[in-house]
Amino acid sequence: MMSEITNINAEVISVYPNKVKIAVDDEFIQSAAETLKIGSYIRVSDDDDIALIAMIDNFLIEVPENGEAKRKYIIEANPLGVVKDEKFQRGGDTIAIPPKKVEPAKESEILSIYSQSTKEIEKFVFSSLSSNPKIRVPVNGNNFFNKHVAVVGSTGSGKSHTVTKIIQRAVEEKDGDFSLNNSHIIIFDIHSEYKSAFPDANNLGISDLTLPYWLLTSEELEELFIDTEANDHNQRNVFKEAVINDRINQFTGADSYKSKIHYDSPLLFDINEVLNFAKNKNTEMIDGAKAGTKKQGTLNGKLTNFVSRLENKLNDKRLEFLLGENSKTITFEETIKQLLGHSAGSKSNVTILDLSGVPFEVLSITVSLISRMIFEYGYYYKRIRTKKDPNEKINNDTPFLLVYEEAHKYVPKSDLVKFRASKNSIERIAKEGRKYGVTLLLASQRPSELSETIFSQCNNFIAMRLTNPIDQNYVKKLLPDTLGSLTEKLPSLQAGESLLIGESVVLPSIVKIDKCELPPSSNDIPYWELWKREWKEANIDEIKTEWYL
């Protein structure tokens, strides 16, 4: 708790545009050391009682060189703004030089800084000041959600709880008396953590989810069905020809459009017909030079690996959600409603895409397809709105937040082909999504492994404890230099504490995230407690059934 310490013998010895140096005595060290720490606030005032509020950056001890026994203690602090007439203003140019008095900032002043930081209608609160839990730290909800957000932290830092709390607060805020607000949040849940935190959510695992493979781009289709490492042009040409032919055969619209159908047309084709086409090419016999004779076609026997790969994919029960019979019959409208939580009779603010059962080799493609559909939904919705009203200022009146848990798993800093699909889709959202009402919340325990293109587009950061030096340096590189040693606290933050910074918050702040009433199921397994209990028999038959089927 912050106490009102006064009568501290402190003297401002230098003032820079981005730093104030203050010499303090032993009395300060004894009386205020427990109260004022790195990240705490001090006030530097002049005769007119205009107070410069500064955040402590670091402490120094100057050892005299002339043999004097007395050491000099120095505080270095970053100027944040001034309090004048009980109102806080960013910048510190109006304070008189030299300032006369230094003391810990008053609780009332700090409270006024945060309480006046944004309009009441725009306030969004999910944390308190770490040094004083009585002081709530609001962010500007518009600037927080209409800009991309990064939540980073090592395992056990409270990252998943933070993401959960933000979403829980977002869906419970209401400007009126109604059951569901207008929030639309889609969580890509890679470890099946969030169902317990959102019991009323639209929860889609691979047994509930149906995605139409025929909406994949040509690049994604080839990544899924063709051995890209083999670089086999025969496979590509046969696959492309089969897809286009069957799209045309399946099409029931106007003939004038049929001639325009191409490889990437978002139209149904039957993947089993593609397989039959490949099989026929692989066994094709054509007329020989002599009448009545036959010879092998040009591709006879050259597509064996391709046919085998297609058959394996179509027979893989794990891919039923993407390649099964339901994927051929589901409509575009049904797919969108399913993802947006608009299913009849079960509308929901939160859609949880439980990706824990998705095989790793199709994870990138799955994420890419869903992300691209949401982005293009926003894109076409904007076009419709501007057609109806060219003066429309709000591009999307049902904006979306896409939450990527363990984001480095599908948008890593890697050029490998298996990540290309999801990187392309999410990087496009990072660059253009805000214009169409689609923004990102990226959560990662390894920010240094995350695509720089995407991470650098984030305007709001919640940086929790990071123990890996590479991750620490990566985050520091993307944060403003004026934060100074505040970023040095990243490895020592307690669970649930974070450095909150960005366009949505008035000051860079070390905050304590509110606890979740319904937490995610991301708790560590209590190994030692479990190991000390009596031996448990494994139900191998039940596991086998789940594994195989």
VMD Tcl script that draws the C-alpha trace (Angstrom):
set ca {
  {0.00 0.00 0.00}
  {1.14 3.53 -0.75}
  {1.57 5.77 2.29}
  {1.78 9.56 2.37}
  {5.46 10.02 3.32}
  {6.53 13.63 3.76}
  {9.55 15.63 4.92}
  {11.98 13.65 2.82}
  {15.29 15.39 2.29}
  {15.48 15.22 -1.51}
  {17.01 17.56 -4.04}
  {16.64 17.76 -7.80}
  {20.17 17.86 -9.21}
  {19.41 17.74 -12.94}
  {16.43 17.83 -15.29}
  {16.49 16.40 -18.82}
  {13.68 16.16 -21.40}
  {13.17 12.50 -20.52}
  {14.79 12.16 -17.10}
  {14.94 13.78 -13.66}
  {17.84 13.03 -11.29}
  {17.17 13.45 -7.57}
  {19.64 13.16 -4.72}
  {18.23 11.76 -1.46}
  {19.67 11.14 1.99}
  {19.84 8.18 4.37}
  {16.52 9.16 5.92}
  {14.84 8.59 2.61}
  {16.44 5.18 2.26}
  {15.21 4.16 5.68}
  {11.69 5.62 5.55}
  {10.64 5.30 1.92}
  {12.56 2.37 0.47}
  {9.66 -0.01 1.10}
  {7.16 2.40 -0.46}
  {9.01 3.79 -3.45}
  {10.30 1.20 -5.88}
  {10.99 1.06 -9.59}
  {7.67 1.92 -11.20}
  {6.44 4.02 -8.24}
  {5.43 7.66 -8.69}
  {6.98 10.82 -7.24}
  {5.98 14.48 -7.48}
  {8.43 17.28 -8.17}
  {6.81 20.65 -7.42}
  {7.70 24.33 -7.73}
  {6.63 27.46 -5.84}
  {3.32 27.56 -7.71}
  {2.65 23.98 -6.63}
  {2.59 22.75 -10.20}
  {3.64 19.15 -9.69}
  {5.64 17.14 -12.20}
  {4.66 13.48 -11.85}
  {7.50 11.09 -12.64}
  {7.91 7.33 -12.56}
  {10.99 5.97 -10.80}
  {13.30 4.42 -13.38}
  {16.18 3.25 -11.17}
  {18.22 3.88 -8.01}
  {21.92 4.70 -8.00}
  {24.57 4.93 -5.31}
  {27.40 7.36 -5.96}
  {30.53 6.53 -3.96}
  {32.62 9.68 -3.37}
  {36.13 9.61 -4.82}
  {37.65 12.05 -2.31}
  {37.57 9.64 0.59}
  {34.39 10.95 2.19}
  {32.51 8.27 4.03}
  {29.03 9.45 3.12}
  {27.47 7.97 0.01}
  {25.03 9.83 -2.20}
  {21.82 8.10 -3.21}
  {20.31 9.05 -6.58}
  {16.85 8.44 -7.97}
  {16.38 8.62 -11.73}
  {12.78 9.10 -12.85}
  {10.95 9.51 -16.17}
  {8.71 12.63 -16.33}
  {5.16 11.67 -17.26}
  {3.21 14.92 -17.00}
  {2.11 17.70 -14.68}
  {-0.75 18.11 -12.24}
  {-2.12 21.65 -12.25}
  {-5.40 22.65 -10.64}
  {-5.98 18.97 -9.86}
  {-5.85 18.01 -13.56}
  {-3.18 15.86 -15.15}
  {-1.59 16.76 -18.49}
  {0.98 14.72 -20.39}
  {4.36 16.44 -20.83}
  {6.45 18.38 -18.33}
  {7.39 21.61 -20.05}
  {5.41 23.94 -17.76}
  {7.24 23.29 -14.51}
  {9.46 26.09 -13.26}
  {13.20 25.52 -12.98}
  {14.63 24.83 -10.52}
  {11.90 22.76 -8.83}
  {11.72 23.17 -5.07}
  {10.28 20.03 -3.57}
  {10.37 16.27 -4.08}
  {8.10 13.77 -2.38}
  {6.14 10.60 -3.13}
  {3.15 11.37 -5.30}
  {-0.08 11.76 -3.39}
  {-2.57 8.95 -3.71}
  {-5.24 11.48 -4.69}
  {-3.02 12.75 -7.53}
  {-2.36 9.29 -8.91}
  {-6.05 8.48 -8.59}
  {-6.95 11.62 -10.53}
  {-4.48 10.73 -13.29}
  {-6.19 7.44 -13.99}
  {-9.78 8.49 -13.26}
  {-9.53 11.46 -15.64}
  {-7.67 9.56 -18.34}
  {-10.69 8.67 -20.47}
  {-14.38 9.42 -20.79}
  {-16.69 7.31 -18.64}
  {-18.44 5.81 -21.68}
  {-15.10 4.63 -23.07}
  {-13.63 3.20 -19.86}
  {-12.72 -0.48 -19.80}
  {-11.21 -1.76 -16.54}
  {-9.64 -5.13 -15.79}
  {-6.74 -4.27 -13.46}
  {-5.50 -2.18 -10.54}
  {-2.22 -0.43 -9.92}
  {0.18 -3.03 -8.57}
  {1.63 -0.65 -5.97}
  {-1.84 0.38 -4.75}
  {-4.80 -1.96 -5.39}
  {-7.24 0.83 -4.48}
  {-6.36 2.65 -7.70}
  {-8.14 1.13 -10.68}
  {-6.40 1.45 -14.05}
  {-8.85 2.05 -16.90}
  {-7.97 1.78 -20.56}
  {-9.82 3.47 -23.38}
  {-11.98 0.58 -24.59}
  {-12.18 1.92 -28.15}
  {-8.42 2.35 -28.48}
  {-7.83 -1.00 -26.80}
  {-10.05 -3.13 -29.01}
  {-9.81 -1.28 -32.33}
  {-6.02 -1.64 -32.25}
  {-4.28 -5.00 -32.06}
  {-3.30 -6.31 -28.60}
  {-0.33 -8.49 -27.57}
  {-0.37 -10.43 -24.29}
  {3.02 -12.02 -23.59}
  {4.30 -13.95 -20.61}
  {6.13 -17.10 -19.61}
  {4.33 -20.21 -18.40}
  {2.77 -19.52 -15.00}
  {2.79 -15.73 -15.38}
  {-1.01 -15.54 -15.63}
  {-1.26 -14.99 -19.37}
  {-4.31 -17.21 -19.97}
  {-6.08 -15.70 -16.93}
  {-5.41 -12.23 -18.30}
  {-6.85 -13.10 -21.71}
  {-9.86 -14.68 -19.99}
  {-10.49 -11.67 -17.75}
  {-10.35 -9.26 -20.68}
  {-12.89 -11.30 -22.63}
  {-15.17 -11.86 -19.63}
  {-15.26 -8.12 -18.92}
  {-15.90 -7.37 -22.59}
  {-18.96 -9.62 -22.86}
  {-20.58 -8.49 -19.60}
  {-20.55 -4.71 -20.26}
  {-23.96 -3.43 -21.39}
  {-25.42 -0.05 -22.30}
  {-28.98 -1.09 -21.48}
  {-31.13 -3.94 -20.22}
  {-30.54 -6.90 -22.54}
  {-29.07 -10.39 -22.26}
  {-26.34 -10.28 -24.93}
  {-24.25 -7.26 -25.80}
  {-22.88 -6.74 -29.31}
  {-19.40 -8.19 -28.67}
  {-18.13 -10.85 -31.07}
  {-15.03 -12.76 -29.99}
  {-13.50 -15.86 -31.56}
  {-10.87 -17.75 -29.55}
  {-8.43 -20.08 -31.28}
  {-7.92 -22.41 -28.32}
  {-4.99 -24.68 -29.01}
  {-4.90 -26.42 -25.59}
  {-8.63 -26.68 -24.80}
  {-8.34 -24.22 -21.89}
  {-11.22 -21.80 -22.29}
  {-14.40 -23.88 -22.19}
  {-14.46 -23.82 -18.38}
  {-14.17 -20.01 -18.38}
  {-17.04 -19.50 -20.85}
  {-19.72 -22.14 -20.17}
  {-22.25 -20.34 -22.41}
  {-19.87 -20.00 -25.34}
  {-20.35 -21.44 -28.80}
  {-17.80 -24.22 -28.28}
  {-16.63 -25.97 -31.46}
  {-14.27 -28.94 -31.30}
  {-13.45 -31.13 -34.30}
  {-16.49 -33.29 -33.51}
  {-18.78 -30.21 -33.77}
  {-16.94 -28.12 -36.35}
  {-17.50 -28.49 -40.08}
  {-15.33 -26.57 -42.52}
  {-15.74 -26.70 -46.31}
  {-12.43 -27.73 -47.88}
  {-13.67 -26.28 -51.17}
  {-13.25 -22.77 -49.72}
  {-9.49 -23.30 -49.34}
  {-7.30 -21.30 -51.72}
  {-5.40 -23.15 -54.43}
  {-2.20 -22.68 -52.43}
  {-3.80 -24.21 -49.32}
  {-5.31 -27.07 -51.32}
  {-1.92 -27.93 -52.76}
  {-0.30 -27.72 -49.33}
  {-2.92 -30.18 -48.04}
  {-3.03 -32.68 -50.89}
  {0.27 -32.44 -52.76}
  {3.76 -33.33 -51.60}
  {5.24 -29.86 -52.05}
  {8.74 -31.11 -51.27}
  {8.64 -33.38 -54.35}
  {8.02 -30.36 -56.61}
  {6.09 -32.64 -59.00}
  {4.50 -30.59 -61.80}
  {2.46 -33.61 -62.94}
  {0.71 -33.76 -59.57}
  {-0.06 -30.04 -59.64}
  {-1.35 -30.04 -63.19}
  {-3.60 -33.08 -62.68}
  {-4.93 -31.73 -59.39}
  {-5.64 -28.29 -60.86}
  {-7.38 -29.74 -63.90}
  {-9.52 -32.05 -61.78}
  {-10.56 -29.29 -59.36}
  {-11.55 -26.86 -62.12}
  {-13.43 -29.53 -64.10}
  {-15.43 -30.63 -61.07}
  {-16.20 -27.06 -59.99}
  {-17.70 -26.56 -63.46}
  {-19.61 -29.86 -63.31}
  {-21.04 -29.06 -59.86}
  {-22.01 -25.48 -60.79}
  {-25.74 -24.96 -61.38}
  {-25.74 -21.22 -62.08}
  {-25.79 -19.23 -65.30}
  {-23.69 -20.52 -68.22}
  {-22.20 -17.05 -68.63}
  {-20.52 -17.43 -65.24}
  {-19.48 -21.04 -65.82}
  {-16.83 -19.95 -68.32}
  {-15.27 -17.72 -65.66}
  {-14.76 -20.49 -63.09}
  {-11.10 -20.87 -62.15}
  {-8.81 -22.66 -59.71}
  {-9.58 -20.30 -56.80}
  {-13.31 -19.89 -57.37}
  {-15.09 -20.39 -54.00}
  {-17.34 -23.09 -55.42}
  {-18.03 -26.67 -54.42}
  {-16.03 -29.53 -55.93}
  {-16.08 -33.17 -54.88}
  {-12.66 -34.26 -53.63}
  {-13.58 -37.90 -54.31}
  {-14.04 -37.05 -57.98}
  {-10.57 -35.49 -57.93}
  {-9.24 -38.78 -56.55}
  {-11.03 -40.76 -59.29}
  {-9.61 -38.43 -61.93}
  {-6.08 -38.98 -60.59}
  {-6.58 -42.75 -60.43}
  {-7.74 -42.82 -64.05}
  {-4.74 -40.76 -65.19}
  {-2.43 -43.08 -63.25}
  {-3.79 -46.18 -65.02}
  {-4.71 -44.60 -68.35}
  {-4.17 -46.64 -71.51}
  {-4.35 -44.88 -74.87}
  {-4.45 -46.06 -78.47}
  {-1.13 -47.35 -79.75}
  {0.53 -46.66 -83.08}
  {-0.98 -49.79 -84.60}
  {-4.71 -50.14 -84.92}
  {-6.28 -52.10 -82.08}
  {-3.27 -51.77 -79.76}
  {-2.99 -49.94 -76.47}
  {-0.13 -48.27 -74.68}
  {0.37 -46.53 -71.37}
  {-0.70 -42.90 -71.14}
  {1.89 -40.20 -70.46}
  {1.03 -40.17 -66.73}
  {0.51 -43.91 -66.29}
  {2.23 -44.99 -63.05}
  {3.57 -41.49 -62.35}
  {0.82 -40.46 -59.94}
  {0.99 -43.42 -57.56}
  {2.34 -41.37 -54.63}
  {-0.19 -38.63 -55.31}
  {-3.12 -41.08 -55.36}
  {-1.86 -42.73 -52.17}
  {-1.56 -39.35 -50.43}
  {-5.11 -38.37 -51.45}
  {-6.52 -41.68 -50.24}
  {-4.73 -41.37 -46.89}
  {-6.14 -37.88 -46.35}
  {-9.69 -38.87 -47.24}
  {-9.59 -41.94 -44.99}
  {-8.10 -40.10 -42.01}
  {-10.91 -39.83 -39.44}
  {-9.12 -36.93 -37.75}
  {-9.79 -34.84 -40.86}
  {-13.52 -35.59 -40.94}
  {-14.29 -31.98 -39.91}
  {-12.57 -30.73 -43.08}
  {-12.92 -33.51 -45.66}
  {-15.98 -35.51 -44.53}
  {-19.37 -35.72 -46.23}
  {-20.70 -32.79 -44.16}
  {-17.96 -30.60 -45.64}
  {-19.47 -31.17 -49.09}
  {-23.01 -30.26 -48.08}
  {-22.48 -27.38 -45.63}
  {-23.33 -24.04 -47.19}
  {-21.30 -20.87 -47.03}
  {-24.05 -19.28 -44.92}
  {-24.05 -22.15 -42.42}
  {-20.26 -21.98 -42.12}
  {-20.26 -18.27 -41.35}
  {-23.13 -18.53 -38.83}
  {-21.35 -21.39 -37.08}
  {-18.15 -19.36 -36.69}
  {-19.82 -16.09 -35.68}
  {-22.03 -17.61 -32.97}
  {-25.18 -16.85 -34.97}
  {-26.58 -20.36 -35.03}
  {-30.37 -20.42 -34.66}
  {-31.49 -20.55 -31.04}
  {-27.97 -20.44 -29.58}
  {-26.49 -17.00 -30.18}
  {-23.27 -16.35 -28.26}
  {-20.77 -13.52 -27.83}
  {-17.85 -15.94 -27.65}
  {-16.97 -18.72 -30.07}
  {-14.28 -21.11 -28.86}
  {-12.54 -23.04 -31.62}
  {-11.04 -25.97 -29.75}
  {-8.08 -26.85 -31.97}
  {-6.58 -29.37 -29.56}
  {-7.83 -32.25 -31.74}
  {-6.71 -30.78 -35.05}
  {-3.69 -32.65 -36.46}
  {-0.62 -30.44 -36.57}
  {-0.16 -30.90 -40.32}
  {-3.51 -29.16 -41.02}
  {-3.47 -26.66 -38.12}
  {-2.11 -23.81 -40.25}
  {-4.64 -24.44 -43.02}
  {-7.53 -24.63 -40.54}
  {-6.55 -21.36 -38.85}
  {-5.98 -19.74 -42.24}
  {-9.40 -20.68 -43.61}
  {-11.29 -19.46 -40.54}
  {-9.27 -16.24 -40.24}
  {-9.67 -15.43 -43.91}
  {-13.43 -16.02 -43.80}
  {-13.84 -13.62 -40.87}
  {-11.67 -11.01 -42.57}
  {-13.56 -11.26 -45.85}
  {-16.88 -11.16 -43.99}
  {-15.79 -7.78 -42.58}
  {-14.52 -6.66 -45.99}
  {-17.78 -7.40 -47.83}
  {-19.90 -6.11 -44.98}
  {-18.13 -2.77 -45.28}
  {-18.79 -2.71 -49.03}
  {-22.50 -3.31 -48.44}
  {-22.70 -0.57 -45.79}
  {-20.93 2.02 -47.95}
  {-23.13 1.14 -50.95}
  {-26.23 1.78 -48.88}
  {-24.80 4.99 -47.41}
  {-21.65 6.51 -48.99}
  {-21.30 8.76 -45.93}
  {-21.20 5.85 -43.49}
  {-18.40 6.44 -40.97}
  {-18.54 3.07 -39.15}
  {-17.25 0.34 -41.45}
  {-18.55 -2.54 -39.32}
  {-21.18 -2.17 -36.60}
  {-20.57 -5.75 -35.39}
  {-16.75 -5.71 -35.06}
  {-14.78 -8.86 -34.25}
  {-11.87 -9.70 -32.00}
  {-9.84 -12.78 -33.00}
  {-7.91 -14.25 -30.06}
  {-4.92 -16.42 -30.97}
  {-3.75 -18.39 -27.95}
  {-0.11 -19.58 -28.32}
  {0.08 -17.46 -31.46}
  {3.68 -18.46 -32.20}
  {2.37 -21.94 -33.07}
  {0.62 -20.70 -36.23}
  {2.29 -17.38 -37.04}
  {5.93 -18.05 -36.16}
  {9.00 -16.22 -37.36}
  {9.56 -18.96 -39.91}
  {9.48 -19.35 -43.69}
  {8.53 -23.03 -43.60}
  {5.78 -23.99 -46.05}
  {3.62 -25.55 -43.32}
  {3.10 -22.12 -41.68}
  {2.63 -20.14 -44.87}
  {-1.18 -20.32 -45.02}
  {-1.91 -19.06 -41.51}
  {0.85 -16.43 -41.68}
  {-0.55 -14.98 -44.89}
  {-4.08 -14.76 -43.49}
  {-3.19 -13.35 -40.07}
  {-0.58 -10.93 -41.42}
  {-3.23 -9.55 -43.75}
  {-5.57 -9.01 -40.78}
  {-2.71 -7.37 -38.84}
  {-2.13 -4.91 -41.69}
  {-5.68 -4.27 -42.91}
  {-8.18 -5.79 -40.46}
  {-8.87 -2.60 -38.49}
  {-10.44 -1.01 -41.59}
  {-13.01 -3.78 -41.70}
  {-13.76 -4.26 -38.01}
  {-11.50 -7.27 -37.42}
  {-8.74 -6.95 -34.81}
  {-6.33 -9.35 -33.13}
  {-5.39 -10.32 -29.61}
  {-2.17 -12.34 -29.75}
  {-1.17 -14.34 -26.69}
  {2.24 -15.99 -26.60}
  {4.80 -17.29 -24.13}
  {7.52 -17.01 -26.80}
  {7.18 -13.57 -28.40}
  {10.64 -13.87 -29.96}
  {9.29 -16.73 -32.09}
  {6.30 -14.70 -33.28}
  {6.14 -13.10 -36.72}
  {7.64 -9.61 -36.46}
  {5.24 -8.37 -39.14}
  {2.29 -9.21 -36.91}
  {3.79 -8.33 -33.51}
  {4.95 -4.91 -34.72}
  {1.38 -4.04 -35.73}
  {0.19 -4.25 -32.10}
  {-0.57 -0.92 -30.41}
  {-1.34 -2.24 -26.93}
  {0.91 -4.52 -24.90}
  {0.32 -6.51 -21.73}
  {3.78 -7.80 -20.88}
  {3.82 -10.26 -18.00}
  {6.76 -12.08 -16.46}
  {9.26 -13.16 -19.10}
  {12.17 -15.30 -17.96}
  {13.82 -15.98 -21.32}
  {16.41 -13.24 -22.10}
  {15.73 -13.54 -25.84}
  {12.01 -12.92 -25.28}
  {12.75 -10.05 -22.89}
  {14.98 -8.29 -25.41}
  {12.50 -8.87 -28.23}
  {9.70 -7.19 -26.26}
  {11.96 -4.34 -25.09}
  {12.92 -3.67 -28.70}
  {9.29 -3.06 -29.62}
  {8.47 -0.87 -26.63}
  {9.31 2.85 -26.42}
  {12.84 3.76 -25.27}
  {11.39 6.21 -22.74}
  {10.30 3.33 -20.53}
  {13.90 2.97 -19.41}
  {14.42 0.42 -16.66}
  {10.72 -0.26 -16.28}
  {11.14 -3.05 -18.82}
  {13.89 -4.52 -16.63}
  {11.14 -5.64 -14.25}
  {9.79 -8.16 -16.76}
  {11.66 -11.15 -15.27}
  {10.66 -10.26 -11.69}
  {6.94 -9.59 -12.09}
  {4.70 -11.75 -9.90}
  {1.98 -14.00 -11.32}
  {-0.87 -11.77 -12.48}
  {1.28 -8.63 -12.66}
  {2.03 -6.98 -15.98}
  {3.42 -3.94 -17.68}
  {0.43 -2.30 -19.38}
  {1.36 0.05 -22.18}
  {-0.11 1.38 -25.38}
  {-2.39 3.95 -26.97}
  {-5.29 2.93 -24.74}
  {-3.69 3.67 -21.34}
  {-2.75 7.14 -20.06}
  {0.60 6.02 -18.59}
  {2.80 2.96 -18.83}
  {1.72 1.13 -15.68}
  {2.63 -1.94 -13.70}
  {-0.75 -3.43 -12.89}
  {-2.30 -6.42 -11.16}
  {-4.87 -8.16 -13.35}
  {-8.23 -8.87 -11.70}
  {-8.85 -12.50 -10.79}
  {-11.23 -14.57 -12.90}
  {-14.37 -15.85 -11.23}
  {-14.45 -18.62 -13.85}
  {-10.78 -19.30 -14.66}
  {-9.49 -21.19 -17.71}
  {-8.34 -24.76 -17.14}
  {-4.68 -23.86 -17.57}
  {-3.43 -24.70 -14.09}
  {-0.19 -26.61 -13.79}
  {-0.50 -30.31 -12.99}
  {0.45 -30.85 -9.31}
  {2.99 -33.58 -10.07}
  {4.34 -34.04 -6.58}
  {0.92 -34.23 -4.94}
  {-0.34 -36.71 -7.53}
  {2.79 -38.86 -7.40}
  {2.42 -39.35 -3.65}
  {-1.07 -40.83 -4.02}
  {-1.95 -44.49 -4.49}
  {-1.19 -46.09 -7.86}
  {-3.93 -45.56 -10.49}
  {-4.69 -48.16 -13.16}
  {-4.66 -46.84 -16.74}
  {-7.78 -47.50 -18.81}
  {-5.95 -48.47 -21.98}
  {-9.06 -49.76 -23.80}
  {-10.93 -46.47 -23.33}
  {-7.88 -44.49 -24.45}
  {-7.46 -46.76 -27.49}
  {-11.08 -46.20 -28.52}
  {-10.68 -42.43 -28.29}
  {-7.30 -42.57 -30.05}
  {-8.35 -44.76 -32.98}
  {-11.86 -43.46 -33.59}
}
mol new
graphics top color blue
foreach p $ca { graphics top sphere $p radius 0.5 }
foreach p [lrange $ca 0 end-1] q [lrange $ca 1 end] { graphics top cylinder $p $q radius 0.2 }
display resetview
